[in-house]
Amino acid sequence: VYYSGYLDHVMISQRAKTRCEIFLDANLACHFTFNSLDPLVDSGPNNLTATITDSVSIVSGPVDQAIRFSSSASFITIHG
C-alpha cells in the first residue's frame, strides 16, 4: 500500500494510540502560513477557511506575517 498525499508533521509515539486519538490527529489539522493572497485559507490539503473576530489582525511577524490577538476575547474559528 502506498500513500498519496501531503505530510507536514511527523511524530513518534511511545505508546499505542486509540482509534479516536488517531482519528483526531489525522483530521483536526490545518496549516495557515498567513503569507498567501488570502491568509485565512488553510495552506494544507484541506483548504479550510478561518473566520476572525474584530480584535484579531494580521500583522508583520518575526519571519513573515502573523496573527495578533488584541484582547482576551479574541479568537479564530476554523470551519470544516
N, C-alpha and C positions, 0 to 999 in steps of 0.2 A: 504494500500500500504506500502510495506517495502522497505527499502533502502539497497542495497547490494553494498558496495564499501568502499573507504577509506575517512576518514575525518582527516585533519591535521591542519585545521584552521577554527574557528567558530567566526563570528562577528554578533552582533545585530545592526540593522539599525533602526534609529528612524523615518524613513520615508519609504514610498513605493518606490521601485526601478522600473525603466523602464525595459522592456524586454531586451533591449540592455545592460543595466548595469548588469542584472542577467546573461546574456549570457557571457559577458566578465569576470565576477567574476568566473564563472564555468569553462571556457575553457582556459583562459590565465594564467594558473598557472603551476608552476613546482617547484620541490624541489631538490636542489643539496646539498648533505652533504659533498662532496669532500673527503670522507673517504673511499670510495669503491675502488675496483681494477681499475675501470675506472671512475675517478671523474667527467668526463664531460657527464655522462649519468644520466638523471633525476632519482632520487630515488623514486619518486612517481609513481602512476599507469600509467602515460602517456608515460614513457620511452623515453622522448625527448633527443636529443643529442645536446650538445653545441659545438661551434667552437670558439676558442680563437685567438686573434691576437698575433703577436710576442712579444708585450710588456706586455703580461699578463702571470703570472706564478702562479703555485700552491705552497704555502709555508706553514710552520707551523703557525697556528693561535693561538689566546688566549685559545681556547678549544681543537680543533683538527686541521684540515687543513683549509686553507682559500685561497682566490684569491688575488693577488697583481696586481694592475693596475700601471704600471710603467710610464705612460705618460697620458696627457690629450686626446690623440688619442686612448688609449686602450679601447677595448670593447669585449663583448662576444655576439655571435649570437646563438640563440636557434631556431632550425629548427623543424617544425612540427606544 
